[in-house]
Amino acid sequence: MIRKHLVGIVLAAMATTAMAQDAAPYTVAEGNKVDAKTMTGWRTWRAAACERCHGANQEGMVGPSLIEGLKKYTKAEFIGIVVDGSHADRGMPPHPFLKGEKADGLYAYLKGRSDGKIAPGKVFPME
């Protein structure tokens, strides 16, 4: 009886953890109004001029589509690629200055674009 109860508690905790991991890292309304973290990500995207390689709508150019990339990469994998680079000699150079809030925000913004919740183009802060 106690063992069954403990198994139930463990399964409930695992389900809660899975739901938290699946929760969107962004908040968006009307397609282009975003929370503060996601707004920081959009500003980071613009300041780092990521569109030079990934296109203005993140659909890829010289660099790959981030719309598709964020469907397969975890947040940790994405941040690792951004900070450390990937194939730096012929691909993504390292951006060690994109850590912490900037990396979290960039992930939130691009994940929202990848999920189809954030529309292409300029975003605005939520009121």
C-alpha positions in Angstrom: 0.0 0.0 0.0 2.8 2.5 1.0 4.8 1.4 -2.1 1.8 2.1 -4.4 1.4 5.5 -2.8 5.1 6.3 -3.3 5.0 5.2 -6.9 2.0 7.5 -7.4 3.8 10.4 -5.9 6.9 9.8 -8.1 4.8 9.5 -11.2 2.9 12.8 -10.4 6.3 14.6 -9.8 7.6 13.3 -13.1 4.4 14.4 -14.9 4.7 17.9 -13.3 8.4 18.1 -14.4 7.5 17.1 -17.9 4.8 19.7 -18.1 7.1 22.4 -16.8 9.7 21.4 -19.5 7.0 21.6 -22.2 5.7 24.9 -21.0 6.4 27.7 -23.5 9.4 29.9 -22.5 7.6 32.9 -23.9 4.3 34.7 -23.5 2.7 36.3 -26.6 -0.5 38.0 -27.4 -1.9 39.0 -30.8 1.1 37.5 -32.5 3.5 40.3 -31.8 3.1 41.5 -28.2 5.6 39.6 -26.0 6.7 39.4 -22.4 9.9 41.2 -21.2 12.2 38.2 -21.5 11.1 37.5 -25.1 11.4 41.2 -25.9 15.0 41.0 -24.7 15.5 38.1 -27.1 14.1 40.0 -30.0 16.4 43.0 -29.2 19.4 40.5 -28.9 18.5 39.1 -32.3 18.5 42.5 -33.8 21.7 43.7 -32.0 23.7 40.6 -32.9 22.5 41.0 -36.6 21.6 37.3 -36.7 19.4 38.0 -39.8 22.6 38.3 -41.9 22.9 34.5 -41.9 19.5 33.2 -40.7 17.2 35.6 -42.6 15.0 38.4 -41.4 12.2 35.8 -40.7 14.6 33.2 -39.2 13.9 30.8 -42.2 17.5 30.5 -43.2 19.9 31.9 -45.8 23.6 31.1 -45.5 22.8 29.8 -42.0 20.1 27.2 -41.4 16.4 27.9 -40.6 16.0 28.6 -37.0 12.3 27.9 -37.4 13.1 24.3 -38.1 16.2 24.2 -35.8 14.3 25.0 -32.7 11.9 22.2 -33.4 14.7 19.7 -32.7 17.2 21.4 -30.3 16.7 21.6 -26.6 17.3 24.9 -24.9 20.7 23.7 -23.6 21.8 22.5 -27.1 20.6 25.8 -28.7 22.5 28.0 -26.1 25.6 25.8 -26.5 25.6 26.4 -30.3 25.1 30.1 -29.9 27.7 30.6 -27.2 30.3 28.1 -28.4 29.6 28.1 -32.1 29.3 25.2 -34.4 31.6 24.5 -37.3 33.1 28.0 -36.6 35.5 27.6 -39.6 32.5 27.4 -42.0 29.4 28.0 -40.0 28.1 29.5 -36.7 30.9 31.5 -35.0 30.9 31.5 -31.2 29.1 34.4 -29.5 30.4 34.2 -25.9 28.7 37.5 -25.0 25.3 36.0 -25.5 24.9 34.4 -22.1 22.4 34.6 -19.3 19.4 36.8 -19.9 20.4 37.4 -23.5 20.6 33.7 -24.3 17.4 32.9 -22.4 15.5 35.7 -24.2 16.9 34.8 -27.6 15.8 31.2 -27.1 12.3 32.4 -25.9 11.9 34.6 -29.0 13.1 32.0 -31.5 11.1 29.2 -29.9 8.0 31.4 -30.2 8.8 31.9 -33.9 9.4 28.2 -34.3 6.2 27.3 -32.6 4.3 29.7 -34.9 3.1 31.8 -32.0 5.1 34.9 -32.7 4.6 36.5 -36.1 7.5 37.5 -38.3 8.7 41.1 -38.0 8.9 43.5 -35.2 7.5 42.6 -31.7 6.3 45.0 -29.0 6.2 44.8 -25.2 3.1 43.6 -23.6 1.3 46.2 -21.6 
